[in-house]
Amino acid sequence: MTSLTLRRPDDWHLHLRDGAALQAVAAFTAAQFARAIVMPNLKPPVTTTEQAVAYRQRILAALPAGARFEPLMTLYLTDRTDPAEVDRAKASGIVHGFKLYPAGATTHSDAGVTDIRKVDAVLARMAELGVILQVHGEVTGSSVDVFDREARYIDSVLAPVVDRFPDLRVVFEHITTREAAEFVRSAREGVAATITPQHLLMNRNALFSGGIRPHHYCLPVLKTEPDRRALLDAIVSGSPRYFLGTDSAPHARHAKEAACGCAGIFSAHAAIELYAEAFEAAGALDKLQGFASEHGPAFYRLPLNQEVITLRRESWEVPAVYRFGPDELVPLRAGELIGWRMAR
């Protein structure tokens, strides 16, 4: 196969940042994806519909002239979120979910939820109105091994929430483990998951190949090879419960290459090509369109995109860095080759 034509895909988990950083990265996503669920963990976080409307306008203003891209907004769930905000979000037509960050779980999550029971009234209203809960699924206690935090979260938080709110629609974001893949596969109707390119392509050995590799550090952290293979099995299955979410998360080079480096991998520069590489390695290129272009819209109850994109079998070298406002941004696979390229 020398080329592959797909319905234009969407990214169901994306970090665009703000200000100069937003200006630097928005074009990468808009070049490949028709829509993207935009994460709300700015500083300060996007906690109200009014703030989401303003952030959406900044995103649209940052796009290149002629770009056909729709940002799908989310709100940051906190202990103090008012259930009435769910009504405002639903009525807005631009907010498509609430993001649950356990406090302290990842970048800019310090304002997140400290106890899931504190947001029960919000979750109940979301279930009533059909608003989606997007979950960063990790416990944060220091006594829990970092590689076990996702599996522990399923048992202690996520499974009970899914049971307590049987009408709540849930996306388990950026799953990384065999336990998570199996949970989503066997869960009740209304539970789905996004999977990133890095968790399909790398295991935790990639963090230490030739020395500490800070640009391979993300949260949830890369897991074992059996976990990676479980994610590949999930996408090969063709199940509509799994769909594309890059979790592309840009940080300035100096913030990654630091004594306490930030978590996040930037993949928007080559997202669909990286997914094509993973699907091809799994012998499942025929399943890529469903995963990238169909399962997500079906879960979010949005129309399928009518445009198409074409990937060509063409080896190209990823730049060592991209500009990131006044800083540099190191992308996934910097200085390395990728075997697919989207036709422009």
NORNOR-V849157 format. One record per residue. N is the residue number from 1. RES is the residue in one small letter. PSI is psi in radians with two decimals (NA if undefined). Layout:
BEGIN
n:N res:RES psi:PSI
n:N res:RES psi:PSI
END
This chain:
BEGIN
n:1 res:m psi:2.19
n:2 res:t psi:-0.23
n:3 res:s psi:2.80
n:4 res:l psi:2.12
n:5 res:t psi:2.28
n:6 res:l psi:2.63
n:7 res:r psi:2.42
n:8 res:r psi:2.25
n:9 res:p psi:3.01
n:10 res:d psi:2.68
n:11 res:d psi:2.02
n:12 res:w psi:0.29
n:13 res:h psi:1.88
n:14 res:l psi:2.48
n:15 res:h psi:2.12
n:16 res:l psi:-0.17
n:17 res:r psi:-2.68
n:18 res:d psi:2.98
n:19 res:g psi:-2.39
n:20 res:a psi:-0.60
n:21 res:a psi:-0.75
n:22 res:l psi:-0.78
n:23 res:q psi:-0.58
n:24 res:a psi:-0.53
n:25 res:v psi:-0.31
n:26 res:a psi:-0.66
n:27 res:a psi:-0.55
n:28 res:f psi:-0.83
n:29 res:t psi:-0.75
n:30 res:a psi:-0.43
n:31 res:a psi:-0.45
n:32 res:q psi:-0.68
n:33 res:f psi:2.54
n:34 res:a psi:-0.60
n:35 res:r psi:2.81
n:36 res:a psi:2.43
n:37 res:i psi:2.06
n:38 res:v psi:2.17
n:39 res:m psi:2.57
n:40 res:p psi:0.23
n:41 res:n psi:1.00
n:42 res:l psi:-3.13
n:43 res:k psi:1.89
n:44 res:p psi:2.80
n:45 res:p psi:2.77
n:46 res:v psi:1.71
n:47 res:t psi:-0.19
n:48 res:t psi:2.77
n:49 res:t psi:-0.68
n:50 res:e psi:-0.76
n:51 res:q psi:-0.65
n:52 res:a psi:-0.67
n:53 res:v psi:-0.76
n:54 res:a psi:-0.72
n:55 res:y psi:-0.70
n:56 res:r psi:-0.71
n:57 res:q psi:-0.64
n:58 res:r psi:-0.65
n:59 res:i psi:-0.83
n:60 res:l psi:-0.64
n:61 res:a psi:-0.41
n:62 res:a psi:-0.16
n:63 res:l psi:2.61
n:64 res:p psi:2.66
n:65 res:a psi:2.32
n:66 res:g psi:-0.05
n:67 res:a psi:2.40
n:68 res:r psi:1.55
n:69 res:f psi:2.37
n:70 res:e psi:2.01
n:71 res:p psi:2.28
n:72 res:l psi:2.04
n:73 res:m psi:2.73
n:74 res:t psi:2.78
n:75 res:l psi:2.60
n:76 res:y psi:2.07
n:77 res:l psi:2.28
n:78 res:t psi:3.00
n:79 res:d psi:-0.41
n:80 res:r psi:0.13
n:81 res:t psi:2.29
n:82 res:d psi:2.30
n:83 res:p psi:-0.47
n:84 res:a psi:-0.40
n:85 res:e psi:-0.48
n:86 res:v psi:-0.73
n:87 res:d psi:-0.77
n:88 res:r psi:-0.71
n:89 res:a psi:-0.80
n:90 res:k psi:-0.74
n:91 res:a psi:-0.37
n:92 res:s psi:-0.57
n:93 res:g psi:-0.09
n:94 res:i psi:-0.28
n:95 res:v psi:2.20
n:96 res:h psi:0.15
n:97 res:g psi:2.97
n:98 res:f psi:2.32
n:99 res:k psi:2.18
n:100 res:l psi:1.91
n:101 res:y psi:2.05
n:102 res:p psi:2.32
n:103 res:a psi:2.18
n:104 res:g psi:0.15
n:105 res:a psi:-0.52
n:106 res:t psi:-2.91
n:107 res:t psi:2.26
n:108 res:h psi:0.70
n:109 res:s psi:0.19
n:110 res:d psi:-0.39
n:111 res:a psi:0.18
n:112 res:g psi:-3.01
n:113 res:v psi:2.24
n:114 res:t psi:-0.44
n:115 res:d psi:2.13
n:116 res:i psi:-0.51
n:117 res:r psi:-0.38
n:118 res:k psi:-0.27
n:119 res:v psi:0.33
n:120 res:d psi:-0.70
n:121 res:a psi:-0.63
n:122 res:v psi:-0.78
n:123 res:l psi:-0.65
n:124 res:a psi:-0.73
n:125 res:r psi:-0.65
n:126 res:m psi:-0.75
n:127 res:a psi:-0.69
n:128 res:e psi:-0.66
n:129 res:l psi:-0.05
n:130 res:g psi:0.44
n:131 res:v psi:2.35
n:132 res:i psi:2.42
n:133 res:l psi:2.16
n:134 res:q psi:2.10
n:135 res:v psi:2.18
n:136 res:h psi:1.85
n:137 res:g psi:1.36
n:138 res:e psi:2.39
n:139 res:v psi:2.76
n:140 res:t psi:0.03
n:141 res:g psi:2.41
n:142 res:s psi:-0.29
n:143 res:s psi:-0.18
n:144 res:v psi:2.25
n:145 res:d psi:2.40
n:146 res:v psi:-0.52
n:147 res:f psi:-0.18
n:148 res:d psi:-0.02
n:149 res:r psi:-0.59
n:150 res:e psi:-0.85
n:151 res:a psi:-0.69
n:152 res:r psi:-0.62
n:153 res:y psi:-0.66
n:154 res:i psi:-0.86
n:155 res:d psi:-0.70
n:156 res:s psi:-0.43
n:157 res:v psi:-0.99
n:158 res:l psi:-0.86
n:159 res:a psi:-0.77
n:160 res:p psi:-0.66
n:161 res:v psi:-0.78
n:162 res:v psi:-0.63
n:163 res:d psi:-0.73
n:164 res:r psi:-0.50
n:165 res:f psi:1.40
n:166 res:p psi:-0.28
n:167 res:d psi:-0.02
n:168 res:l psi:2.25
n:169 res:r psi:2.24
n:170 res:v psi:2.32
n:171 res:v psi:2.04
n:172 res:f psi:1.85
n:173 res:e psi:2.60
n:174 res:h psi:1.05
n:175 res:i psi:2.61
n:176 res:t psi:-0.13
n:177 res:t psi:2.82
n:178 res:r psi:-0.71
n:179 res:e psi:-0.71
n:180 res:a psi:-0.76
n:181 res:a psi:-0.72
n:182 res:e psi:-0.66
n:183 res:f psi:-0.84
n:184 res:v psi:-0.71
n:185 res:r psi:-0.67
n:186 res:s psi:0.00
n:187 res:a psi:2.93
n:188 res:r psi:2.95
n:189 res:e psi:2.51
n:190 res:g psi:0.19
n:191 res:v psi:2.26
n:192 res:a psi:-3.13
n:193 res:a psi:2.60
n:194 res:t psi:2.68
n:195 res:i psi:2.38
n:196 res:t psi:2.83
n:197 res:p psi:-0.65
n:198 res:q psi:-0.60
n:199 res:h psi:-0.31
n:200 res:l psi:-0.51
n:201 res:l psi:-0.36
n:202 res:m psi:2.62
n:203 res:n psi:-3.08
n:204 res:r psi:-0.23
n:205 res:n psi:-0.49
n:206 res:a psi:-0.32
n:207 res:l psi:-0.32
n:208 res:f psi:0.24
n:209 res:s psi:1.86
n:210 res:g psi:0.18
n:211 res:g psi:3.09
n:212 res:i psi:2.27
n:213 res:r psi:1.51
n:214 res:p psi:-0.44
n:215 res:h psi:0.00
n:216 res:h psi:0.11
n:217 res:y psi:2.15
n:218 res:c psi:2.97
n:219 res:l psi:2.27
n:220 res:p psi:2.53
n:221 res:v psi:2.71
n:222 res:l psi:2.56
n:223 res:k psi:-2.77
n:224 res:t psi:2.93
n:225 res:e psi:-0.73
n:226 res:p psi:-0.61
n:227 res:d psi:-0.79
n:228 res:r psi:-0.74
n:229 res:r psi:-0.56
n:230 res:a psi:-0.64
n:231 res:l psi:-0.70
n:232 res:l psi:-0.70
n:233 res:d psi:-0.66
n:234 res:a psi:-0.78
n:235 res:i psi:-0.60
n:236 res:v psi:-0.50
n:237 res:s psi:-0.42
n:238 res:g psi:0.14
n:239 res:s psi:2.35
n:240 res:p psi:-0.06
n:241 res:r psi:-0.23
n:242 res:y psi:2.31
n:243 res:f psi:3.03
n:244 res:l psi:2.28
n:245 res:g psi:1.87
n:246 res:t psi:-0.54
n:247 res:d psi:0.51
n:248 res:s psi:2.17
n:249 res:a psi:1.62
n:250 res:p psi:2.43
n:251 res:h psi:2.54
n:252 res:a psi:2.58
n:253 res:r psi:-0.76
n:254 res:h psi:-0.40
n:255 res:a psi:-0.36
n:256 res:k psi:-0.76
n:257 res:e psi:1.19
n:258 res:a psi:2.92
n:259 res:a psi:-0.57
n:260 res:c psi:1.39
n:261 res:g psi:2.60
n:262 res:c psi:2.64
n:263 res:a psi:2.29
n:264 res:g psi:2.43
n:265 res:i psi:2.27
n:266 res:f psi:2.05
n:267 res:s psi:0.01
n:268 res:a psi:-0.39
n:269 res:h psi:-0.40
n:270 res:a psi:0.59
n:271 res:a psi:-0.95
n:272 res:i psi:-0.54
n:273 res:e psi:-0.70
n:274 res:l psi:-0.71
n:275 res:y psi:-0.71
n:276 res:a psi:-0.69
n:277 res:e psi:-0.75
n:278 res:a psi:-0.78
n:279 res:f psi:-0.68
n:280 res:e psi:-0.74
n:281 res:a psi:-0.52
n:282 res:a psi:0.02
n:283 res:g psi:0.59
n:284 res:a psi:0.65
n:285 res:l psi:-0.48
n:286 res:d psi:-0.26
n:287 res:k psi:-0.10
n:288 res:l psi:-0.73
n:289 res:q psi:-0.74
n:290 res:g psi:-0.83
n:291 res:f psi:-0.74
n:292 res:a psi:-0.47
n:293 res:s psi:-0.22
n:294 res:e psi:-0.74
n:295 res:h psi:-0.70
n:296 res:g psi:-0.92
n:297 res:p psi:-0.66
n:298 res:a psi:-0.74
n:299 res:f psi:-0.70
n:300 res:y psi:-0.01
n:301 res:r psi:0.84
n:302 res:l psi:2.72
n:303 res:p psi:2.68
n:304 res:l psi:2.57
n:305 res:n psi:2.52
n:306 res:q psi:-0.36
n:307 res:e psi:2.86
n:308 res:v psi:2.82
n:309 res:i psi:2.81
n:310 res:t psi:2.27
n:311 res:l psi:2.37
n:312 res:r psi:2.53
n:313 res:r psi:1.70
n:314 res:e psi:2.09
n:315 res:s psi:2.30
n:316 res:w psi:2.64
n:317 res:e psi:2.21
n:318 res:v psi:2.33
n:319 res:p psi:2.65
n:320 res:a psi:-0.63
n:321 res:v psi:2.77
n:322 res:y psi:2.76
n:323 res:r psi:2.51
n:324 res:f psi:1.31
n:325 res:g psi:-2.23
n:326 res:p psi:-0.01
n:327 res:d psi:-3.02
n:328 res:e psi:2.62
n:329 res:l psi:2.16
n:330 res:v psi:2.05
n:331 res:p psi:2.86
n:332 res:l psi:2.33
n:333 res:r psi:0.48
n:334 res:a psi:2.26
n:335 res:g psi:0.09
n:336 res:e psi:3.00
n:337 res:l psi:2.52
n:338 res:i psi:2.43
n:339 res:g psi:-0.11
n:340 res:w psi:2.64
n:341 res:r psi:2.34
n:342 res:m psi:2.29
n:343 res:a psi:2.33
n:344 res:r psi:NA
END
